[in-house]
Amino acid sequence: MTKRLSMEFQLTTFFNTLKVYKPFLIFLSLFITAYVIRMLTIPFPPDIMSDEKFYVTAARSIISTGHDTNFEHPPLGKYLIGLGILIFGDNSFGWRFIGALLGSTIPPLVYLIGKEVYNENVGLLSGLFLLIDPLTYVMSCIAMLDIYLAFFVTCAFLAFVYQRYYMSAVLFGLACSVKFSAVFSICGVIAYLLYIRKWELIQWFVIIPFLTFLIISLPIMLIEGIGKWLGSTLYYLSWHWNLPIDEYTEMLASRPEGWLFNIKPFTFRKHLYKRIANANPYLYPLTLPASIYVVYMVSKNRVEHIELLPVLWFATQYGLFFLLPRTRQFIFYLLPSVPAILLLTAWGILAVLEILKNRYSRLNNAARQ
């Protein structure tokens, strides 16, 4: 009898411990799975792919001379590509390692966001969706800037959800130091702060990201000269606003309204070690009705206000591309919106299943009576 009680006590202790560490175990499992998948593939192809030539070349130049040869974007992403080169050498693994590493953290980070904003099941399902997401996977295995942008934007929203507002603002500044389009996500946070009437925080999501951006850009400013750096930055802001079209961009470009439906994927490499930036046309469009339903539930006070945050993340980071006057854009610009898209999709799927389950229970109870 004593032996059986002892065994039951040990089992109870084990399961209680497992319950306490469950989020950590899920986080670790999602990260390791994503990491292994990426590490097996990033060395291939061994040569430069498509737009990698701009960013790997810039990273090499920063390492050797301190000069950034790619002023189209801020320097942080190129610093990180250069860090991989310094650690692993000037080869395909070195170019892509840091991006693959940070990309591997996005599924578990989104799990934590979903767990906090919605519930454990939404967090887990959205994390699993990201494990099989083709756009996140492909962009994690290419030495371009978009995976760094998606990583810092996701981290910034995670910090915001856990009410680490100043840390969130710094992370948004780091995202802006990769690509200027991170400003779209800051607009989402500001919209949320306006909605919940936390006026006093809004200024910090303007000031802190701007200061962070200046600090990250400081080494380039000092080497290039502030005047040249400022002139180049202003010129390329205009360049992003009105992207010039040539035969290459015309062939690969697509409009934002087609991104959720995988209209015109972006081909980085066609043949051996094929790499194509694809959206998931089966899951991504589900975020549209899910977003509408979240807004409805928030307006009726049936859910917490924080549940609106992924909607604003999606609506600004994706939706503001529709306002750019440039006529050609690319499907991989959707990447920093994908965590919000899959959070909302997971929430919507589980909400529908819950409705169906409740309806079935009511019908079943009525039939018994």
C-alpha positions in Angstrom: 0.0 0.0 0.0 2.8 2.4 1.0 4.7 1.5 -2.2 1.7 2.2 -4.4 1.1 5.6 -2.7 4.8 6.4 -3.1 4.6 5.6 -6.9 1.4 7.7 -7.2 3.1 10.6 -5.5 6.1 10.3 -7.8 3.9 10.2 -10.9 1.9 13.2 -9.6 5.1 15.1 -9.0 6.4 14.2 -12.4 3.2 15.4 -14.2 3.1 18.6 -12.1 6.7 19.3 -13.0 5.9 18.5 -16.7 3.0 20.9 -16.6 5.2 23.7 -15.2 7.8 23.2 -17.9 5.3 22.5 -20.7 5.7 25.9 -22.4 9.5 25.7 -22.3 9.4 22.1 -23.7 7.0 23.2 -26.5 9.2 26.2 -27.2 12.3 24.0 -27.4 10.7 21.4 -29.5 9.5 23.9 -32.1 12.9 25.6 -32.2 14.9 22.4 -32.5 12.6 21.1 -35.3 12.8 24.3 -37.3 16.6 24.6 -36.7 17.4 21.0 -37.9 15.3 21.5 -41.0 17.1 24.7 -41.9 20.6 23.6 -41.0 20.4 20.6 -43.3 19.5 22.8 -46.3 21.2 26.2 -45.9 24.6 25.1 -47.5 22.8 24.5 -50.8 23.2 25.8 -53.3 26.8 26.6 -52.6 26.8 29.7 -54.8 25.0 33.1 -54.6 21.3 33.0 -55.3 19.5 36.0 -56.9 19.3 39.0 -54.6 21.8 37.5 -52.2 24.4 39.2 -54.3 23.5 42.6 -53.0 23.6 41.7 -49.3 26.5 39.2 -49.2 28.6 41.7 -51.2 27.6 44.5 -48.8 28.4 42.3 -45.8 31.8 41.5 -47.2 32.5 45.2 -47.8 31.5 46.1 -44.3 33.8 43.5 -42.9 36.8 44.5 -45.0 36.4 48.3 -45.3 33.5 49.4 -43.1 31.7 50.7 -46.2 28.1 49.6 -46.9 27.7 49.1 -50.7 24.0 48.6 -50.4 22.3 51.8 -49.3 18.8 50.6 -50.3 18.3 49.3 -46.8 19.7 50.1 -43.3 22.8 48.1 -42.2 21.7 45.7 -39.4 20.7 42.8 -41.6 24.1 43.1 -43.4 25.9 43.2 -40.1 24.3 39.9 -39.2 25.1 38.3 -42.5 28.7 39.5 -41.9 28.7 38.0 -38.4 27.9 34.6 -40.0 30.8 35.1 -42.4 33.2 35.9 -39.6 32.1 32.8 -37.7 31.9 30.2 -40.4 33.8 31.8 -43.3 32.8 33.3 -46.6 30.7 30.4 -47.9 27.1 29.5 -48.3 26.7 28.3 -44.7 28.3 31.4 -43.3 26.1 33.7 -45.5 22.9 32.0 -44.4 23.6 30.7 -40.9 22.4 33.7 -38.7 19.2 34.1 -40.8 18.4 30.4 -40.5 19.1 30.5 -36.7 16.8 33.5 -36.1 14.2 32.2 -38.5 14.1 29.0 -36.4 13.0 31.0 -33.4 10.0 32.5 -35.1 7.7 29.4 -34.6 8.3 29.2 -30.9 8.1 33.0 -30.5 4.7 32.9 -32.1 3.7 30.1 -29.9 4.4 32.3 -26.9 2.5 35.2 -28.4 -0.5 33.0 -29.2 -0.5 31.5 -25.8 -0.6 34.9 -24.1 -3.0 36.7 -26.5 -5.4 33.8 -27.1 -4.7 30.4 -25.4 -2.4 27.5 -25.4 -4.0 25.7 -28.3 -3.9 28.7 -30.6 -0.3 29.3 -29.7 0.6 25.7 -30.4 -1.3 25.4 -33.6 0.1 28.7 -35.0 3.6 27.5 -34.1 3.0 24.2 -35.9 1.7 26.1 -38.9 4.9 28.1 -39.0 7.0 25.0 -39.0 5.4 24.0 -42.3 5.1 27.5 -43.7 6.8 27.6 -47.1 7.5 31.4 -47.1 9.1 31.4 -43.7 11.2 28.3 -44.5 12.5 29.6 -47.8 13.4 33.1 -46.6 15.2 31.5 -43.6 17.5 29.7 -46.0 18.4 32.7 -48.2 20.9 35.5 -47.3 18.4 38.3 -47.6 17.1 40.8 -45.1 13.5 39.8 -44.8 14.0 37.0 -42.3 15.8 39.4 -40.0 13.0 41.9 -40.4 10.4 39.2 -39.5 12.4 38.1 -36.5 12.7 41.5 -34.9 9.1 42.4 -35.7 7.9 39.2 -34.0 10.2 39.8 -31.0 8.8 43.3 -30.7 5.2 42.1 -30.6 6.1 39.4 -28.1 7.7 42.0 -25.8 4.6 44.2 -26.3 2.2 41.4 -25.4 4.2 40.8 -22.2 4.0 44.6 -21.5 7.7 45.2 -21.9 6.9 48.3 -23.8 10.4 50.0 -23.9 12.0 46.7 -24.9 9.4 46.4 -27.6 10.2 49.9 -28.9 13.9 49.0 -29.0 13.1 45.9 -31.0 11.0 47.8 -33.4 14.0 50.1 -33.8 16.2 47.1 -34.6 13.5 46.0 -37.2 13.7 49.4 -38.8 17.5 49.1 -38.9 17.0 46.1 -41.2 14.2 47.4 -43.4 12.2 50.7 -43.4 9.0 48.7 -43.8 9.1 47.8 -40.1 7.5 51.3 -39.6 4.2 49.6 -40.8 4.2 47.4 -37.7 4.9 50.4 -35.5 1.8 51.9 -37.0 -0.1 48.8 -35.8 1.1 49.2 -32.2 0.3 52.9 -32.2 -3.2 52.2 -33.5 -3.6 49.7 -30.6 -2.4 52.2 -28.0 -4.8 54.7 -29.4 -7.6 52.2 -29.1 -6.8 51.3 -25.5 -6.1 55.0 -24.7 -2.5 54.6 -23.5 -1.6 57.9 -25.0 1.6 58.3 -22.9 3.3 55.3 -24.5 2.8 56.4 -28.1 5.7 58.9 -28.0 8.1 56.2 -27.0 7.2 54.1 -30.1 8.3 57.0 -32.2 11.4 58.3 -30.2 13.0 55.0 -29.2 12.9 53.2 -32.6 14.3 56.4 -34.2 17.2 56.6 -31.7 17.8 52.8 -32.0 18.0 53.2 -35.8 20.5 56.1 -35.5 22.7 54.1 -33.1 22.8 51.0 -35.4 23.6 53.3 -38.4 26.3 55.2 -36.5 29.3 53.1 -37.7 28.3 53.6 -41.3 27.6 57.3 -40.7 31.0 57.8 -39.3 32.8 56.0 -42.1 30.8 57.3 -45.0 30.2 60.8 -43.5 26.9 62.0 -42.2 26.1 64.1 -45.3 26.7 61.2 -47.7 24.8 58.8 -45.4 21.8 61.1 -45.1 21.7 61.9 -48.8 21.8 58.2 -49.7 19.2 57.3 -47.1 16.8 60.0 -48.4 17.4 59.0 -52.0 16.6 55.4 -51.4 13.6 56.2 -49.3 12.3 57.8 -52.5 13.5 54.8 -54.4 11.4 52.5 -52.2 8.4 54.8 -52.6 8.6 54.7 -56.4 10.5 51.5 -57.4 11.9 51.8 -60.9 10.7 49.0 -63.2 12.9 47.0 -65.5 12.5 43.7 -67.3 13.7 41.7 -64.3 11.4 43.3 -61.7 8.5 43.2 -64.1 8.9 39.5 -64.5 9.0 38.7 -60.8 6.9 41.4 -59.2 3.4 41.0 -57.9 0.7 43.1 -56.4 -0.2 42.8 -52.6 -3.8 41.7 -53.3 -2.4 38.4 -54.8 0.1 37.6 -52.0 -2.3 35.8 -49.7 -3.4 33.5 -52.6 0.2 32.8 -53.8 -0.4 34.6 -57.1 3.0 35.0 -58.8 5.6 33.5 -56.3 9.1 34.8 -56.4 11.7 32.4 -57.9 15.2 32.7 -56.5 16.5 29.6 -58.2 14.7 27.5 -60.8 16.6 24.2 -61.2 19.0 22.4 -58.8 18.3 23.3 -55.2 15.2 25.1 -56.2 14.2 28.0 -54.0 10.8 29.7 -54.5 9.1 32.1 -52.2 5.6 30.7 -51.9 2.6 31.8 -49.8 0.3 29.2 -48.4 -3.0 29.7 -50.4 -4.9 27.3 -48.2 -4.2 28.9 -44.8 -3.3 32.6 -45.5 -6.8 33.6 -46.9 -8.4 32.3 -43.7 -7.0 35.2 -41.8 -9.4 37.6 -43.5 -12.7 36.1 -42.0 -10.8 35.4 -38.8 -9.7 39.1 -38.5 -13.3 40.3 -39.1 -14.6 37.9 -36.5 -12.0 39.0 -33.9 -13.0 42.7 -34.5 -16.6 41.7 -34.1 -15.9 39.8 -30.8 -13.8 42.7 -29.4 -16.5 45.2 -30.3 -19.1 43.1 -28.4 -16.7 42.9 -25.4 -16.7 39.1 -25.7 -12.9 38.9 -25.8 -10.0 40.9 -24.4 -8.8 44.0 -26.2 -5.3 42.4 -26.6 -6.8 39.9 -29.0 -7.1 42.8 -31.5 -3.3 43.2 -31.6 -2.6 40.5 -34.2 -5.3 42.0 -36.4 -3.6 45.4 -36.3 -0.2 43.7 -36.9 -1.6 42.1 -40.0 -3.6 45.1 -41.2 -0.7 47.5 -41.0 2.3 45.4 -41.9 0.5 43.9 -44.9 -2.2 46.4 -45.6 0.0 49.5 -45.9 1.7 48.1 -48.9 -1.5 48.8 -50.8 -0.9 52.5 -50.2 2.6 52.6 -51.8 2.5 54.4 -55.2 5.0 51.9 -56.7 3.2 49.5 -59.0 5.4 46.5 -58.5 6.3 44.7 -55.3 7.3 41.2 -54.3 5.5 38.4 -52.5 8.3 37.9 -49.9 7.4 41.4 -48.5 4.6 39.5 -46.8 7.0 37.7 -44.5 6.8 39.9 -41.4 3.0 39.6 -41.6 3.0 35.8 -41.7 3.2 35.3 -37.9 0.1 37.5 -37.4 -1.6 35.7 -40.4 -1.1 32.2 -38.9 -2.0 33.4 -35.4 -5.3 34.6 -36.7 -5.8 31.6 -38.9 -5.2 29.2 -36.0 -7.6 31.2 -33.8 -10.2 31.2 -36.5 -10.0 27.4 -37.1 -10.2 26.6 -33.4 -13.1 29.1 -33.0 -15.0 27.4 -35.7 -14.3 23.9 -34.2 -15.5 25.2 -30.8 -18.7 26.5 -32.3 -19.4 23.2 -34.1 -18.6 21.3 -30.9 -21.0 23.4 -28.9 -23.7 23.1 -31.6 -23.3 19.3 -31.7 -23.5 19.1 -27.9 -26.7 21.1 -27.9 -28.3 19.0 -30.6 -27.1 15.8 -28.8 -28.7 17.0 -25.5 -31.9 18.0 -27.3 -32.1 14.5 -28.9 -31.7 12.8 -25.5 -34.5 14.9 -24.0 
